[in-house]
C-alpha cells in the first residue's frame, strides 16, 4: 500500500517503512508525527483519490533526525556596476520514517 501526502507545500509518495526528507517539522527526535493531508492512497488497481484530500485518512511517521542540508551559495551581481554579493544558505530538514498508513 502506498499514499501521496502533502507536507510543506510538497507532495511525497510514501509506503510503510520508507524514509522521507521533509521541510523542518517542529517535533522532537523520536516523536510521532501525523500527516492528515493524504491526497491519494492505493494498492495495485485499488486507488482512492481525494477531492482534494481523503476524509479520515492519515499517515503516521517517526522523526529520525533533524539537521541542516549542505550549503548552497547564492551569487548576485549587477553587470558593469561593480556590485557583487555572495550569500550562503543551509536549509533545515527532518527525516521521517513512515510507520503506518490509516485509511477511513
C-alpha positions in Angstrom: 0.0 0.0 0.0 1.2 3.5 -0.8 -0.1 7.0 -0.3 0.7 10.5 -1.5 0.9 13.0 1.3 1.3 16.8 1.3 3.7 18.4 3.7 5.3 21.9 3.5 3.7 22.6 0.1 5.3 19.5 -1.4 3.9 16.1 -2.2 5.6 12.8 -1.3 4.8 9.2 -2.4 5.3 7.0 0.7 4.8 3.4 1.7 5.3 1.8 5.1 9.0 1.6 6.0 10.0 4.5 3.7 12.3 7.3 5.0 11.4 10.7 3.6 13.2 14.1 4.0 10.7 16.9 4.5 11.0 20.5 5.5 11.6 21.1 9.2 8.9 19.7 11.5 8.6 21.2 14.9 8.8 17.9 16.8 11.5 16.2 18.9 13.5 13.4 17.6 11.7 10.1 18.3 8.3 11.7 18.4 5.4 10.5 16.2 4.1 12.8 13.5 0.7 12.5 11.8 0.2 13.7 8.2 -3.5 14.4 7.8 -3.4 15.7 4.2 -3.5 12.4 2.2 -4.1 13.2 -1.4 -4.2 9.7 -2.8 -3.9 6.1 -1.4 -4.0 2.7 -3.0 -2.5 -0.7 -3.6 -2.4 -2.1 -7.1 -5.5 -1.4 -9.1 -7.5 -0.2 -6.0 -6.7 3.6 -5.9 -8.6 6.2 -3.9 -8.3 9.8 -5.0 -9.2 12.7 -2.7 -11.1 15.9 -3.6 -8.7 17.5 -2.6 -7.8 15.2 0.3 -9.2 11.8 1.6 -11.5 12.2 4.6 -10.3 10.3 7.7 -7.1 9.1 6.1 -3.7 9.8 7.8 -0.1 8.7 7.7 1.9 8.2 10.9 5.7 8.5 11.0 8.5 8.8 13.5 11.1 11.7 13.3 14.5 10.1 13.0 16.7 13.3 12.9 16.6 17.0 12.3 19.6 18.6 10.6 20.8 21.1 8.1 21.4 20.3 4.4 24.6 21.2 2.5 25.3 24.8 2.0 24.3 26.4 -1.3 25.8 29.6 -2.5 23.7 32.4 -4.0 25.7 34.9 -6.0 24.1 38.1 -7.1 25.7 40.8 -9.3 24.8 43.7 -11.5 26.8 43.8 -14.6 29.0 46.9 -15.3 28.3 48.3 -11.8 30.8 46.6 -9.6 28.0 45.3 -7.4 28.5 41.7 -6.2 27.0 39.8 -3.2 27.7 36.2 -2.1 25.2 34.7 0.3 25.2 31.1 1.8 22.1 29.2 2.9 21.6 25.9 4.7 18.1 24.5 4.5 16.8 22.8 7.7 15.1 19.4 7.2 13.6 16.4 9.1 13.9 12.8 8.2 10.7 10.9 8.9 10.3 7.1 8.8 6.7 6.1 7.8 5.3 3.6 10.2 1.6 3.3 9.4 -1.0 4.3 6.7 -4.5 4.6 8.0 -7.5 4.8 5.6 -11.0 5.8 6.6 
